[in-house]
Each structure stands twice: as C-alpha cells, then as structure tokens.
C-alpha cells in the first residue's frame, strides 16, 4: 500500500484529509479526488487501485503489479 501512495505522490497527487478508515487524496491538476483505504497490514486490491487511478484522472497503470 505504501508503494501505491508513493506512486500517487510522484504523480502530483496530494493528501486532502485524514478519515477514520480512509484518506482523501486529490489531483490539483484536475480537481478530482478519491478515498484510499488506510489498512496498512493489507495490500490494496488491483480493482480498487484501478478505480482510485480512474477517479484521480491518472491513466498510467504501471504501478498495479
């Protein structure tokens, strides 16, 4: 999960807010935002990653390994 968040930050995505179980990240270039689960002990599933990338307006899917 930490690698995915690092990838998002490299793409210019910013943390907008901390929630109880999710954080909200936003793309300043597009204004799009997405909730990202904050479950450090679990990896984010591929489908969830794809949805987050789509919600944030990121096309590259190379980080989904």
C-alpha positions as CSV (number, residue, x, y, z in Angstrom):
1,X,0.0,0.0,0.0
2,X,2.8,2.4,0.8
3,X,4.3,1.9,-2.6
4,X,0.9,2.8,-4.2
5,X,0.7,6.0,-2.2
6,X,4.3,6.9,-3.1
7,X,3.4,6.4,-6.8
8,X,0.4,8.7,-6.4
9,X,2.5,11.4,-4.8
10,X,5.0,11.1,-7.7
11,X,2.1,11.8,-10.0
12,X,1.4,15.0,-8.1
13,X,-1.5,13.7,-6.0
14,X,-1.9,15.5,-2.6
15,X,-3.4,14.3,0.7
16,X,-6.5,16.3,1.3
17,X,-7.9,14.8,4.5
18,X,-7.4,12.0,7.0
19,X,-10.5,9.9,7.8
20,X,-11.1,7.2,10.3
21,X,-10.6,4.3,7.8
22,X,-9.7,6.2,4.6
23,X,-7.7,9.1,3.5
24,X,-8.9,11.5,0.8
25,X,-6.4,12.4,-1.9
26,X,-6.9,14.9,-4.7
27,X,-5.3,15.8,-8.0
28,X,-4.6,19.5,-8.1
29,X,-4.4,19.5,-11.9
30,X,-7.9,18.2,-12.4
31,X,-9.6,18.8,-9.1
32,X,-10.5,15.0,-8.9
33,X,-10.4,13.3,-5.6
34,X,-10.6,9.7,-4.3
35,X,-10.8,7.9,-1.0
36,X,-7.9,5.5,-0.3
37,X,-8.3,2.8,2.4
38,X,-5.8,3.1,5.2
39,X,-5.3,-0.6,6.1
40,X,-1.5,-0.8,6.4
41,X,-1.5,-4.5,7.0
42,X,-3.4,-5.3,3.8
43,X,-2.5,-4.7,0.2
44,X,-5.0,-2.7,-1.9
45,X,-6.7,-5.0,-4.5
46,X,-6.0,-4.4,-8.2
47,X,-9.6,-3.4,-8.9
48,X,-9.5,-0.8,-6.1
49,X,-6.3,0.6,-7.4
50,X,-7.7,0.9,-10.9
51,X,-10.8,2.7,-9.6
52,X,-8.6,5.1,-7.5
53,X,-6.5,5.9,-10.5
54,X,-9.5,6.5,-12.7
55,X,-11.1,8.7,-10.0
56,X,-7.9,10.8,-9.8
57,X,-7.6,11.1,-13.6
58,X,-4.4,9.1,-13.8
59,X,-4.2,6.9,-16.9
60,X,-0.9,5.0,-16.4
61,X,-1.5,1.6,-14.8
62,X,2.1,0.5,-14.5
63,X,2.0,0.6,-10.7
64,X,-0.5,-2.1,-10.3
65,X,2.0,-5.0,-10.2
